[in-house]
Amino acid sequence: MIEFKEIDFKENERNIIAFLDAHQTEATGVEQAIPTHFSIGAYDGTKYIGGITANNWMNTTHISLLAVDKEYRKDGLGSNLLIQAENYAKSQNAEIITIHIQDYQARTFYEKHGYHIFGALPDSPFKGTTKYYLAKQL
């Protein structure tokens, strides 16, 4: 008899990844790669003023988070953080770098840096806003 149980998130994630890894290898002949992670914080003295996180998997790096304290915007800090993430991506032999943002989150900033929209999801994650998916070939 099949049962459905709520289980620990991390345990379930590990089990699902094992199934997906096995299926990928079987379906494509490409062995699974272990993701790598990147995280940099920017400080003005001891004050945290911004940061970026990203992860690389196979030939793609995804920027998870990028934010700069509003008092430090327009000073090039965001660009500097983005460039560091792109350099990390290149060091991991990534060919593509991606990010997803909301329509109110610096879309033109990413476009200025060579990112292009490849998808949009209206009313996500809440009504009245659009989530954009952006990518850049490295």
C-alpha positions in Angstrom: 0.0 0.0 0.0 1.4 3.4 -1.0 1.4 6.1 1.7 2.2 9.8 1.5 4.1 11.2 4.4 5.5 14.6 5.2 9.2 14.2 5.6 12.3 16.4 6.3 12.8 18.8 3.3 16.6 18.1 3.0 16.1 14.3 3.1 13.4 14.4 0.5 15.5 16.8 -1.7 18.5 14.3 -1.6 16.2 11.4 -2.5 14.6 13.3 -5.4 18.0 14.5 -6.7 19.3 10.9 -6.7 16.3 9.8 -8.9 16.9 12.7 -11.2 20.6 12.1 -11.4 20.1 8.5 -12.3 17.5 9.4 -15.0 19.8 12.1 -16.5 22.6 9.6 -16.8 20.3 7.0 -18.3 18.6 9.3 -20.7 21.6 11.4 -21.9 24.7 9.6 -20.9 25.9 12.7 -19.1 27.0 12.1 -15.6 25.8 14.4 -12.9 28.0 17.3 -11.8 28.2 18.6 -8.3 27.0 22.2 -8.1 29.4 24.9 -6.8 28.4 28.0 -5.0 29.5 31.7 -4.9 28.8 34.4 -2.3 30.3 37.8 -1.9 29.3 40.6 0.5 30.2 44.2 0.1 31.0 46.3 3.2 31.6 50.0 3.9 33.8 49.6 7.0 31.7 47.1 9.1 28.4 48.0 7.4 27.0 45.4 5.0 25.9 47.3 1.9 25.2 44.6 -0.6 25.9 41.2 -1.9 25.5 38.5 -4.5 25.0 34.7 -4.4 25.1 32.3 -7.3 25.4 28.7 -8.1 26.9 26.8 -11.0 25.6 23.5 -12.3 27.1 22.0 -15.4 27.4 24.8 -18.0 25.1 27.3 -16.4 25.5 29.7 -13.5 22.4 31.1 -11.9 22.5 34.3 -9.9 20.2 33.6 -6.9 20.3 37.0 -5.2 21.8 40.4 -5.8 21.0 43.5 -3.8 22.6 46.8 -2.9 21.6 49.1 0.0 19.6 52.0 -1.6 22.1 54.5 -0.2 24.9 52.9 -2.3 23.0 52.4 -5.6 24.2 54.3 -8.7 27.8 54.0 -7.5 28.7 51.0 -9.6 28.5 48.5 -6.7 25.8 46.4 -8.4 27.8 46.3 -11.6 31.0 45.3 -9.7 29.1 42.5 -7.9 27.6 41.3 -11.2 31.0 41.3 -12.9 32.4 39.2 -10.1 29.6 36.7 -10.5 30.3 36.5 -14.2 34.0 36.0 -13.6 33.0 33.2 -11.2 30.8 31.7 -13.9 33.7 31.8 -16.4 36.0 30.1 -13.9 33.5 27.3 -13.6 33.4 27.0 -17.4 29.8 28.2 -17.6 28.6 29.2 -21.0 25.3 30.8 -19.8 24.4 32.9 -16.8 20.8 33.4 -15.7 18.8 35.4 -13.2 15.1 36.0 -12.6 13.8 39.3 -11.4 10.5 41.1 -10.8 9.3 43.8 -13.1 10.2 46.4 -10.4 13.8 45.1 -10.0 16.4 46.8 -12.2 15.5 45.2 -15.5 17.3 47.9 -17.5 20.4 47.3 -15.3 20.7 43.7 -16.4 19.9 44.6 -20.1 22.7 47.2 -19.9 25.0 44.4 -18.9 24.0 42.2 -21.9 21.2 40.1 -20.4 18.2 39.4 -22.5 14.7 38.3 -21.5 13.9 34.8 -22.5 10.6 34.4 -20.6 8.0 36.2 -18.6 5.4 35.0 -16.1 2.6 37.6 -15.4 1.0 37.7 -12.0 3.9 35.9 -10.4 4.7 35.6 -7.5 1.6 37.8 -6.9 -1.0 39.6 -8.9 0.0 42.8 -10.7 3.7 41.9 -11.1 5.6 40.0 -13.7 8.6 37.7 -13.2 11.2 38.0 -15.9 13.8 35.3 -16.8 17.0 36.7 -18.2 20.2 35.1 -19.6 23.5 36.1 -21.0 25.9 34.0 -23.1 29.4 34.1 -21.7 
